[in-house]
């Protein structure tokens, strides 16, 4: 233990309570060290903890080590490969953000409904830069490495223990072969942001593909999705429309859409909504499932098992 090595003392109390550990060092020299050098006054530090003046006025390297300690113990790693740090003390949170920004890491801060201040890095930052704020081989370091490197093998991070919801999403995609975020949101009652994070993890591990150019679609894809069809099936559908209705104007009236909308679909200026494609196929007696197997491009990324 560092305190034992530096000061030759051991704690008289060390216990776990409410998901946290508490230790007591009844040593006047250590107490004076903390009070005089680091302005840590007696009492709880939840609301008034700050970056000590002696550190704040030091070099950036020393300040980075201070931020590293704070993030290691009170920070977290998001599935989007970002760092977050939360504190009720506004000045403490602002100091952490200031250090990150001075280290050329893009970071923002917000205050939640509970009055906590959260500092978070953005996805533009390089993971190698963020790893410098984590102790090597700790679980947080492992998680960030695991999320970023498909070849990284972690003994600490597993789908079973740490990413249960991600594993459930993977099982759903395996069962359906192809699906989109809307389907997963409705099925799991989860927000788009959370679903997106799970999908990005699975993509980074080469378990799924996220693409606007899927091999094929199925009936569980949101009907609000718009698509371009491959030329052969596209031409077949519009030739069948002419064959059945003689002209596009009559068909657009029958379909209750504007002639301009139909024209834009025909020349591939705009994508066709799936709900309208289904309706068109039913009217001209074309096989909708075959159309779904001939998608050239969608307006959103589709998840597919690799």
C-alpha positions as CSV (number, residue, x, y, z in Angstrom):
1,X,0.0,0.0,0.0
2,X,1.3,3.4,-1.0
3,X,0.5,5.1,2.3
4,X,2.4,2.4,4.2
5,X,5.4,2.8,2.0
6,X,5.5,6.6,2.2
7,X,4.4,7.1,5.8
8,X,4.8,3.7,7.5
9,X,1.2,3.6,8.6
10,X,-1.7,1.2,8.1
11,X,-5.5,1.9,8.5
12,X,-7.2,1.0,11.7
13,X,-10.5,0.6,9.9
14,X,-11.3,-0.7,6.4
15,X,-14.7,-1.9,5.4
16,X,-17.2,-2.0,2.5
17,X,-20.6,-0.3,2.7
18,X,-23.2,0.8,0.2
19,X,-21.1,-0.1,-2.9
20,X,-18.1,1.9,-1.5
21,X,-15.0,1.3,0.6
22,X,-14.1,3.3,3.7
23,X,-10.8,3.4,5.4
24,X,-9.5,5.3,8.5
25,X,-5.9,6.4,9.1
26,X,-5.7,7.9,12.7
27,X,-2.4,9.6,12.0
28,X,-1.8,13.3,12.8
29,X,1.1,13.6,10.4
30,X,-1.0,12.4,7.5
31,X,-3.9,14.6,8.5
32,X,-1.6,17.7,8.7
33,X,-0.1,16.7,5.3
34,X,-3.6,16.7,3.7
35,X,-4.8,19.9,5.5
36,X,-1.7,22.1,5.0
37,X,-0.6,21.0,1.6
38,X,-3.8,20.0,-0.1
39,X,-6.4,22.1,1.7
40,X,-8.4,19.0,2.6
41,X,-10.3,20.2,5.7
42,X,-12.0,17.8,8.2
43,X,-15.5,16.6,7.4
44,X,-17.2,15.1,4.3
45,X,-15.8,16.3,1.0
46,X,-18.8,15.5,-1.2
47,X,-19.8,19.2,-1.8
48,X,-16.6,21.1,-1.2
49,X,-13.9,19.0,-2.6
50,X,-11.7,21.0,-5.0
51,X,-8.5,20.7,-7.0
52,X,-5.9,21.7,-4.4
53,X,-4.3,25.1,-5.1
54,X,-0.8,23.6,-5.0
55,X,-1.7,21.2,-7.8
56,X,-3.7,23.7,-9.8
57,X,-0.7,26.0,-9.9
58,X,1.6,23.2,-10.9
59,X,2.6,21.9,-14.4
60,X,0.1,20.2,-16.7
61,X,1.8,16.9,-16.1
62,X,1.1,17.0,-12.4
63,X,-2.5,18.2,-13.0
64,X,-3.0,15.3,-15.4
65,X,-1.9,12.9,-12.7
66,X,-4.5,14.5,-10.3
67,X,-7.2,14.1,-13.0
68,X,-6.1,10.5,-13.6
69,X,-6.6,9.7,-9.9
70,X,-10.0,11.2,-9.9
71,X,-11.1,9.4,-13.1
72,X,-9.7,6.0,-11.9
73,X,-11.8,6.1,-8.7
74,X,-14.9,8.1,-9.7
75,X,-14.9,8.0,-13.5
76,X,-16.5,5.5,-15.9
77,X,-16.2,4.3,-19.5
78,X,-19.2,4.6,-21.9
79,X,-19.9,2.1,-24.6
80,X,-19.1,4.9,-27.1
81,X,-15.5,4.8,-25.9
82,X,-15.6,8.0,-23.9
83,X,-14.6,8.9,-20.4
84,X,-17.1,10.4,-17.9
85,X,-16.6,11.8,-14.4
86,X,-19.3,12.9,-12.1
87,X,-19.2,15.0,-8.9
88,X,-21.6,17.1,-6.8
89,X,-18.8,19.7,-6.5
90,X,-19.0,22.0,-9.5
91,X,-15.5,23.4,-9.0
92,X,-14.0,19.8,-8.9
93,X,-15.8,18.8,-12.1
94,X,-14.8,22.1,-13.8
95,X,-11.1,21.4,-12.8
96,X,-11.2,18.0,-14.4
97,X,-12.7,19.4,-17.6
98,X,-10.1,22.2,-17.6
99,X,-7.2,19.7,-17.3
100,X,-8.6,17.5,-20.2
101,X,-9.1,20.6,-22.4
102,X,-5.5,21.8,-21.7
103,X,-4.4,18.3,-22.7
104,X,-6.1,18.8,-26.0
105,X,-9.0,16.4,-25.2
106,X,-12.4,17.6,-26.3
107,X,-14.7,17.5,-23.2
108,X,-17.9,19.1,-22.1
109,X,-19.8,19.4,-18.8
110,X,-23.5,19.3,-17.8
111,X,-25.6,19.4,-14.6
112,X,-28.2,16.7,-14.1
113,X,-31.5,16.8,-12.2
114,X,-29.9,15.5,-9.1
115,X,-27.5,18.5,-9.0
116,X,-24.5,16.4,-10.1
117,X,-21.9,17.8,-12.6
118,X,-20.8,15.3,-15.2
119,X,-17.7,15.9,-17.4
120,X,-17.6,13.8,-20.5
121,X,-15.2,13.4,-23.4
122,X,-16.5,13.4,-27.0
123,X,-16.2,10.6,-29.5
124,X,-13.7,12.6,-31.6
125,X,-10.9,11.9,-29.1
126,X,-8.3,9.2,-29.8
127,X,-8.6,6.3,-27.4
128,X,-4.8,6.2,-26.9
129,X,-5.1,9.7,-25.5
130,X,-7.9,8.7,-23.1
131,X,-6.0,5.6,-21.9
132,X,-3.4,7.8,-20.3
133,X,-6.0,8.7,-17.7
134,X,-6.5,5.1,-16.6
135,X,-4.2,2.8,-14.7
136,X,-3.0,0.0,-17.0
137,X,-4.7,-3.4,-16.5
138,X,-7.5,-2.0,-14.3
139,X,-11.0,-2.9,-15.3
140,X,-11.7,0.5,-16.8
141,X,-8.5,0.4,-18.8
142,X,-9.4,-3.2,-20.0
143,X,-12.9,-2.1,-21.0
144,X,-11.7,0.8,-23.1
145,X,-9.1,-1.4,-24.7
146,X,-11.6,-4.1,-25.3
147,X,-14.1,-1.7,-26.9
148,X,-11.5,-0.2,-29.2
149,X,-9.5,-3.3,-30.2
150,X,-11.1,-6.4,-31.6
151,X,-7.9,-8.5,-31.0
152,X,-7.6,-7.4,-27.3
153,X,-8.3,-10.3,-24.9
154,X,-9.5,-9.2,-21.5
155,X,-9.8,-11.5,-18.5
156,X,-11.9,-8.9,-16.7
157,X,-14.6,-8.0,-19.3
158,X,-17.1,-10.5,-20.5
159,X,-20.5,-10.3,-22.2
160,X,-22.0,-12.6,-19.5
161,X,-21.0,-10.3,-16.5
162,X,-20.5,-6.8,-17.9
163,X,-22.5,-6.6,-21.1
164,X,-25.6,-8.6,-20.5
165,X,-27.9,-6.2,-22.5
166,X,-25.4,-6.1,-25.4
167,X,-25.5,-9.9,-25.5
168,X,-29.3,-9.9,-25.6
169,X,-29.2,-7.5,-28.5
170,X,-26.8,-9.8,-30.3
171,X,-29.1,-12.8,-29.7
172,X,-32.0,-10.9,-31.2
173,X,-30.0,-10.0,-34.3
174,X,-28.9,-13.6,-34.7
175,X,-32.5,-14.8,-34.6
176,X,-33.7,-12.2,-37.0
177,X,-30.6,-12.0,-39.2
178,X,-31.4,-8.4,-40.2
179,X,-33.1,-5.7,-38.1
180,X,-32.9,-2.0,-37.4
181,X,-32.7,0.2,-34.3
182,X,-36.4,0.9,-34.3
183,X,-37.3,-2.8,-34.0
184,X,-34.8,-3.2,-31.2
185,X,-36.1,-0.1,-29.4
186,X,-39.7,-1.3,-29.5
187,X,-38.8,-4.9,-28.5
188,X,-36.5,-4.0,-25.6
189,X,-38.2,-0.7,-24.5
190,X,-34.8,1.0,-24.7
191,X,-33.8,4.4,-26.0
192,X,-32.2,4.9,-29.4
193,X,-29.0,6.1,-27.7
194,X,-28.7,2.9,-25.7
195,X,-29.5,0.7,-28.7
196,X,-27.0,2.5,-30.8
197,X,-24.2,2.0,-28.2
198,X,-24.9,-1.8,-28.1
199,X,-24.8,-1.9,-31.9
200,X,-21.5,0.0,-32.0
201,X,-19.9,-2.5,-29.5
202,X,-21.1,-5.4,-31.6
203,X,-19.8,-3.8,-34.7
204,X,-16.4,-3.1,-33.1
205,X,-16.1,-6.7,-32.2
206,X,-16.9,-7.8,-35.8
207,X,-20.0,-9.6,-34.7
208,X,-22.4,-7.5,-36.9
209,X,-22.3,-5.2,-39.8
210,X,-24.0,-1.8,-39.8
211,X,-24.7,-0.6,-43.3
212,X,-27.1,1.3,-45.5
213,X,-26.4,-1.3,-48.1
214,X,-27.9,-4.5,-46.7
215,X,-28.0,-7.8,-48.5
216,X,-31.7,-7.9,-48.0
217,X,-34.5,-6.6,-45.6
218,X,-37.3,-8.3,-43.9
219,X,-40.8,-7.4,-42.6
220,X,-39.6,-6.3,-39.1
221,X,-37.7,-3.3,-40.5
222,X,-39.5,-0.1,-39.8
223,X,-42.0,0.8,-42.5
224,X,-40.8,4.4,-42.3
225,X,-37.5,3.3,-43.8
226,X,-36.9,4.6,-47.3
227,X,-35.0,2.7,-50.0
228,X,-33.5,2.6,-53.4
229,X,-34.1,-0.6,-55.3
230,X,-31.6,-2.4,-57.5
231,X,-32.2,-1.5,-61.1
232,X,-33.7,-4.8,-62.3
233,X,-36.5,-4.9,-59.7
234,X,-36.9,-1.1,-59.8
235,X,-37.5,-1.2,-63.6
236,X,-39.8,-4.2,-63.3
237,X,-42.0,-2.5,-60.8
238,X,-42.4,0.7,-62.7
239,X,-43.0,-1.2,-66.0
240,X,-45.7,-3.2,-64.2
241,X,-47.3,0.1,-63.1
242,X,-47.4,1.3,-66.7
243,X,-48.8,-2.0,-67.9
244,X,-51.6,-1.9,-65.3
245,X,-52.4,1.9,-65.3
246,X,-51.3,3.0,-68.8
247,X,-49.7,6.2,-67.3
248,X,-48.1,7.3,-64.0
249,X,-50.5,10.2,-63.4
250,X,-53.4,7.8,-63.1
251,X,-51.4,5.5,-60.7
252,X,-50.3,8.4,-58.5
253,X,-54.0,9.4,-58.1
254,X,-54.9,5.8,-57.3
255,X,-52.1,5.6,-54.8
256,X,-53.1,9.0,-53.3
257,X,-49.7,10.7,-53.8
258,X,-48.5,13.5,-55.9
259,X,-47.3,12.9,-59.5
260,X,-44.1,14.6,-58.5
261,X,-43.4,12.2,-55.6
262,X,-44.0,9.2,-57.9
263,X,-41.7,10.8,-60.6
264,X,-39.0,11.3,-58.0
265,X,-39.2,7.6,-57.0
266,X,-39.0,6.6,-60.7
267,X,-35.9,8.5,-61.5
268,X,-34.3,7.6,-58.1
269,X,-34.2,11.2,-57.0
270,X,-35.9,10.2,-53.7
271,X,-36.0,6.8,-51.9
272,X,-39.3,4.9,-51.7
273,X,-40.8,4.4,-48.2
274,X,-41.2,0.7,-47.4
275,X,-44.9,1.2,-46.5
276,X,-45.5,2.6,-50.0
277,X,-43.4,0.0,-51.6
278,X,-45.5,-2.7,-50.0
279,X,-48.6,-1.0,-51.1
280,X,-47.3,-0.7,-54.7
281,X,-46.3,-4.4,-54.8
282,X,-49.8,-5.4,-53.6
283,X,-51.5,-3.3,-56.2
284,X,-49.4,-4.5,-59.2
285,X,-49.3,-8.1,-57.8
286,X,-45.5,-8.0,-57.4
287,X,-43.7,-10.1,-54.7
288,X,-42.8,-7.8,-51.9
289,X,-40.4,-10.2,-50.3
290,X,-38.4,-10.3,-53.6
291,X,-38.3,-6.5,-53.5
292,X,-36.9,-6.6,-50.0
293,X,-34.1,-8.9,-51.3
294,X,-33.2,-6.4,-53.9
295,X,-32.4,-3.3,-51.8
296,X,-29.6,-1.0,-53.2
297,X,-29.6,1.5,-50.3
298,X,-31.5,2.5,-47.2
299,X,-31.8,5.9,-45.4
300,X,-30.6,4.3,-42.2
301,X,-28.0,1.7,-41.0
302,X,-29.3,-1.8,-40.9
303,X,-27.8,-4.4,-38.5
304,X,-26.8,-7.7,-40.0
305,X,-25.0,-10.8,-38.7
306,X,-21.6,-11.2,-40.3
